[in-house]
């Protein structure tokens, strides 16, 4: 019973992290290791800055 509750809490926490983007670096590292194993990965700070630059660069309004 307790392990079932703990498992559901773990799944809920993982879903919440994905929903708010908190696991973006973890997902990036998993992708990097599986698809680009020879390339050095970005560190957390560089990854964050790159994503912020991608998010806020360019036109973000209609007028």
N, CA, C and O atoms as a GROMACS GRO file, in nm:
protein
  252
    1UNK      N    1   0.083  -0.119   0.000
    1UNK     CA    2   0.000   0.000   0.000
    1UNK      C    3   0.087   0.126   0.000
    1UNK      O    4   0.065   0.218  -0.080
    2UNK      N    5   0.187   0.130   0.090
    2UNK     CA    6   0.272   0.248   0.100
    2UNK      C    7   0.356   0.264  -0.027
    2UNK      O    8   0.376   0.376  -0.075
    3UNK      N    9   0.405   0.153  -0.081
    3UNK     CA   10   0.486   0.163  -0.202
    3UNK      C   11   0.402   0.210  -0.321
    3UNK      O   12   0.452   0.281  -0.408
    4UNK      N   13   0.275   0.173  -0.324
    4UNK     CA   14   0.186   0.217  -0.430
    4UNK      C   15   0.163   0.369  -0.420
    4UNK      O   16   0.164   0.439  -0.521
    5UNK      N   17   0.144   0.417  -0.299
    5UNK     CA   18   0.126   0.561  -0.277
    5UNK      C   19   0.255   0.636  -0.312
    5UNK      O   20   0.251   0.741  -0.376
    6UNK      N   21   0.366   0.582  -0.269
    6UNK     CA   22   0.495   0.645  -0.299
    6UNK      C   23   0.519   0.650  -0.450
    6UNK      O   24   0.570   0.749  -0.501
    7UNK      N   25   0.482   0.544  -0.520
    7UNK     CA   26   0.499   0.541  -0.665
    7UNK      C   27   0.410   0.646  -0.732
    7UNK      O   28   0.454   0.714  -0.824
    8UNK      N   29   0.287   0.660  -0.686
    8UNK     CA   30   0.197   0.761  -0.743
    8UNK      C   31   0.248   0.902  -0.715
    8UNK      O   32   0.238   0.990  -0.800
    9UNK      N   33   0.301   0.924  -0.596
    9UNK     CA   34   0.359   1.054  -0.564
    9UNK      C   35   0.479   1.084  -0.652
    9UNK      O   36   0.497   1.197  -0.698
   10UNK      N   37   0.561   0.983  -0.675
   10UNK     CA   38   0.677   0.999  -0.763
   10UNK      C   39   0.633   1.033  -0.905
   10UNK      O   40   0.692   1.121  -0.968
   11UNK      N   41   0.531   0.966  -0.954
   11UNK     CA   42   0.479   0.995  -1.088
   11UNK      C   43   0.418   1.134  -1.096
   11UNK      O   44   0.437   1.205  -1.194
   12UNK      N   45   0.346   1.173  -0.992
   12UNK     CA   46   0.286   1.307  -0.988
   12UNK      C   47   0.395   1.413  -0.987
   12UNK      O   48   0.383   1.516  -1.054
   13UNK      N   49   0.502   1.390  -0.910
   13UNK     CA   50   0.613   1.485  -0.905
   13UNK      C   51   0.682   1.496  -1.041
   13UNK      O   52   0.715   1.606  -1.085
   14UNK      N   53   0.702   1.383  -1.108
   14UNK     CA   54   0.764   1.384  -1.240
   14UNK      C   55   0.676   1.459  -1.340
   14UNK      O   56   0.727   1.535  -1.423
   15UNK      N   57   0.545   1.438  -1.333
   15UNK     CA   58   0.453   1.508  -1.422
   15UNK      C   59   0.457   1.659  -1.396
   15UNK      O   60   0.460   1.738  -1.490
   16UNK      N   61   0.457   1.697  -1.271
   16UNK     CA   62   0.461   1.839  -1.235
   16UNK      C   63   0.590   1.904  -1.284
   16UNK      O   64   0.588   2.015  -1.336
   17UNK      N   65   0.704   1.835  -1.268
   17UNK     CA   66   0.831   1.888  -1.316
   17UNK      C   67   0.829   1.908  -1.467
   17UNK      O   68   0.881   2.008  -1.518
   18UNK      N   69   0.769   1.813  -1.540
   18UNK     CA   70   0.759   1.826  -1.685
   18UNK      C   71   0.666   1.940  -1.722
   18UNK      O   72   0.694   2.016  -1.815
   19UNK      N   73   0.557   1.952  -1.651
   19UNK     CA   74   0.457   2.055  -1.680
   19UNK      C   75   0.516   2.195  -1.668
   19UNK      O   76   0.486   2.281  -1.751
   20UNK      N   77   0.597   2.220  -1.568
   20UNK     CA   78   0.653   2.353  -1.547
   20UNK      C   79   0.791   2.370  -1.612
   20UNK      O   80   0.847   2.479  -1.607
   21UNK      N   81   0.846   2.265  -1.670
   21UNK     CA   82   0.974   2.275  -1.740
   21UNK      C   83   1.095   2.259  -1.651
   21UNK      O   84   1.207   2.288  -1.693
   22UNK      N   85   1.075   2.213  -1.530
   22UNK     CA   86   1.186   2.197  -1.436
   22UNK      C   87   1.280   2.084  -1.477
   22UNK      O   88   1.397   2.083  -1.437
   23UNK      N   89   1.233   1.989  -1.555
   23UNK     CA   90   1.316   1.876  -1.596
   23UNK      C   91   1.376   1.895  -1.736
   23UNK      O   92   1.422   1.798  -1.797
   24UNK      N   93   1.377   2.018  -1.786
   24UNK     CA   94   1.426   2.043  -1.922
   24UNK      C   95   1.572   2.001  -1.938
   24UNK      O   96   1.608   1.943  -2.040
   25UNK      N   97   1.654   2.031  -1.839
   25UNK     CA   98   1.795   1.994  -1.850
   25UNK      C   99   1.813   1.843  -1.844
   25UNK      O  100   1.896   1.788  -1.917
   26UNK      N  101   1.736   1.775  -1.761
   26UNK     CA  102   1.744   1.629  -1.753
   26UNK      C  103   1.703   1.566  -1.886
   26UNK      O  104   1.767   1.471  -1.932
   27UNK      N  105   1.598   1.619  -1.948
   27UNK     CA  106   1.555   1.567  -2.078
   27UNK      C  107   1.660   1.598  -2.186
   27UNK      O  108   1.684   1.515  -2.274
   28UNK      N  109   1.721   1.717  -2.179
   28UNK     CA  110   1.827   1.753  -2.272
   28UNK      C  111   1.945   1.656  -2.261
   28UNK      O  112   1.996   1.608  -2.362
   29UNK      N  113   1.987   1.626  -2.137
   29UNK     CA  114   2.099   1.534  -2.117
   29UNK      C  115   2.067   1.395  -2.169
   29UNK      O  116   2.152   1.331  -2.231
   30UNK      N  117   1.945   1.346  -2.145
   30UNK     CA  118   1.907   1.214  -2.195
   30UNK      C  119   1.912   1.212  -2.348
   30UNK      O  120   1.961   1.116  -2.408
   31UNK      N  121   1.860   1.318  -2.411
   31UNK     CA  122   1.864   1.327  -2.557
   31UNK      C  123   2.008   1.336  -2.606
   31UNK      O  124   2.045   1.269  -2.703
   32UNK      N  125   2.089   1.417  -2.540
   32UNK     CA  126   2.229   1.435  -2.579
   32UNK      C  127   2.304   1.303  -2.574
   32UNK      O  128   2.380   1.270  -2.666
   33UNK      N  129   2.284   1.227  -2.468
   33UNK     CA  130   2.354   1.100  -2.454
   33UNK      C  131   2.309   0.996  -2.556
   33UNK      O  132   2.389   0.916  -2.603
   34UNK      N  133   2.180   0.996  -2.589
   34UNK     CA  134   2.130   0.894  -2.682
   34UNK      C  135   2.153   0.930  -2.829
   34UNK      O  136   2.178   0.841  -2.910
   35UNK      N  137   2.143   1.057  -2.864
   35UNK     CA  138   2.151   1.096  -3.005
   35UNK      C  139   2.286   1.156  -3.045
   35UNK      O  140   2.323   1.150  -3.162
   36UNK      N  141   2.358   1.214  -2.950
   36UNK     CA  142   2.485   1.280  -2.982
   36UNK      C  143   2.591   1.240  -2.878
   36UNK      O  144   2.640   1.326  -2.805
   37UNK      N  145   2.626   1.113  -2.871
   37UNK     CA  146   2.716   1.068  -2.764
   37UNK      C  147   2.857   1.125  -2.771
   37UNK      O  148   2.924   1.132  -2.668
   38UNK      N  149   2.904   1.165  -2.886
   38UNK     CA  150   3.041   1.214  -2.898
   38UNK      C  151   3.056   1.362  -2.867
   38UNK      O  152   3.168   1.410  -2.847
   39UNK      N  153   2.947   1.436  -2.863
   39UNK     CA  154   2.953   1.579  -2.840
   39UNK      C  155   2.947   1.611  -2.691
   39UNK      O  156   2.874   1.547  -2.617
   40UNK      N  157   3.025   1.710  -2.647
   40UNK     CA  158   3.017   1.747  -2.505
   40UNK      C  159   2.887   1.821  -2.476
   40UNK      O  160   2.848   1.910  -2.552
   41UNK      N  161   2.819   1.787  -2.367
   41UNK     CA  162   2.692   1.854  -2.336
   41UNK      C  163   2.715   1.990  -2.272
   41UNK      O  164   2.822   2.017  -2.216
   42UNK      N  165   2.615   2.075  -2.281
   42UNK     CA  166   2.618   2.203  -2.213
   42UNK      C  167   2.601   2.182  -2.063
   42UNK      O  168   2.538   2.084  -2.021
   43UNK      N  169   2.656   2.272  -1.984
   43UNK     CA  170   2.627   2.265  -1.841
   43UNK      C  171   2.491   2.329  -1.815
   43UNK      O  172   2.430   2.387  -1.905
   44UNK      N  173   2.442   2.318  -1.692
   44UNK     CA  174   2.308   2.369  -1.660
   44UNK      C  175   2.292   2.517  -1.692
   44UNK      O  176   2.191   2.558  -1.749
   45UNK      N  177   2.390   2.597  -1.656
   45UNK     CA  178   2.380   2.741  -1.677
   45UNK      C  179   2.377   2.775  -1.825
   45UNK      O  180   2.295   2.856  -1.868
   46UNK      N  181   2.464   2.714  -1.904
   46UNK     CA  182   2.468   2.740  -2.048
   46UNK      C  183   2.338   2.694  -2.113
   46UNK      O  184   2.286   2.761  -2.203
   47UNK      N  185   2.286   2.581  -2.069
   47UNK     CA  186   2.159   2.531  -2.123
   47UNK      C  187   2.046   2.629  -2.092
   47UNK      O  188   1.965   2.660  -2.180
   48UNK      N  189   2.040   2.677  -1.969
   48UNK     CA  190   1.937   2.772  -1.928
   48UNK      C  191   1.947   2.900  -2.010
   48UNK      O  192   1.845   2.949  -2.060
   49UNK      N  193   2.067   2.955  -2.025
   49UNK     CA  194   2.085   3.079  -2.100
   49UNK      C  195   2.048   3.061  -2.247
   49UNK      O  196   1.988   3.151  -2.306
   50UNK      N  197   2.082   2.948  -2.306
   50UNK     CA  198   2.046   2.921  -2.444
   50UNK      C  199   1.895   2.914  -2.461
   50UNK      O  200   1.841   2.972  -2.556
   51UNK      N  201   1.826   2.846  -2.370
   51UNK     CA  202   1.680   2.836  -2.379
   51UNK      C  203   1.614   2.972  -2.360
   51UNK      O  204   1.514   3.002  -2.426
   52UNK      N  205   1.667   3.054  -2.270
   52UNK     CA  206   1.611   3.187  -2.250
   52UNK      C  207   1.631   3.273  -2.374
   52UNK      O  208   1.542   3.348  -2.413
   53UNK      N  209   1.748   3.262  -2.435
   53UNK     CA  210   1.774   3.338  -2.557
   53UNK      C  211   1.679   3.294  -2.668
   53UNK      O  212   1.625   3.378  -2.740
   54UNK      N  213   1.658   3.163  -2.684
   54UNK     CA  214   1.567   3.112  -2.786
   54UNK      C  215   1.424   3.158  -2.758
   54UNK      O  216   1.349   3.189  -2.851
   55UNK      N  217   1.388   3.160  -2.632
   55UNK     CA  218   1.251   3.195  -2.594
   55UNK      C  219   1.221   3.344  -2.620
   55UNK      O  220   1.113   3.378  -2.667
   56UNK      N  221   1.316   3.432  -2.590
   56UNK     CA  222   1.289   3.574  -2.592
   56UNK      C  223   1.346   3.647  -2.712
   56UNK      O  224   1.330   3.769  -2.722
   57UNK      N  225   1.413   3.580  -2.803
   57UNK     CA  226   1.464   3.649  -2.922
   57UNK      C  227   1.358   3.648  -3.031
   57UNK      O  228   1.271   3.562  -3.034
   58UNK      N  229   1.368   3.744  -3.118
   58UNK     CA  230   1.273   3.754  -3.228
   58UNK      C  231   1.149   3.833  -3.189
   58UNK      O  232   1.137   3.880  -3.076
   59UNK      N  233   1.060   3.848  -3.284
   59UNK     CA  234   0.936   3.923  -3.264
   59UNK      C  235   0.841   3.839  -3.178
   59UNK      O  236   0.815   3.723  -3.208
   60UNK      N  237   0.792   3.900  -3.072
   60UNK     CA  238   0.700   3.828  -2.985
   60UNK      C  239   0.566   3.899  -2.969
   60UNK      O  240   0.491   3.874  -2.875
   61UNK      N  241   0.538   3.989  -3.062
   61UNK     CA  242   0.411   4.060  -3.057
   61UNK      C  243   0.360   4.079  -3.199
   61UNK      O  244   0.434   4.058  -3.295
   62UNK      N  245   0.238   4.120  -3.212
   62UNK     CA  246   0.180   4.132  -3.346
   62UNK      C  247   0.201   4.270  -3.407
   62UNK      O  248   0.197   4.281  -3.530
   63UNK      N  249   0.225   4.373  -3.329
   63UNK     CA  250   0.234   4.510  -3.383
   63UNK      C  251   0.365   4.577  -3.350
   63UNK      O  252   0.387   4.691  -3.389
   0.00000   0.00000   0.00000
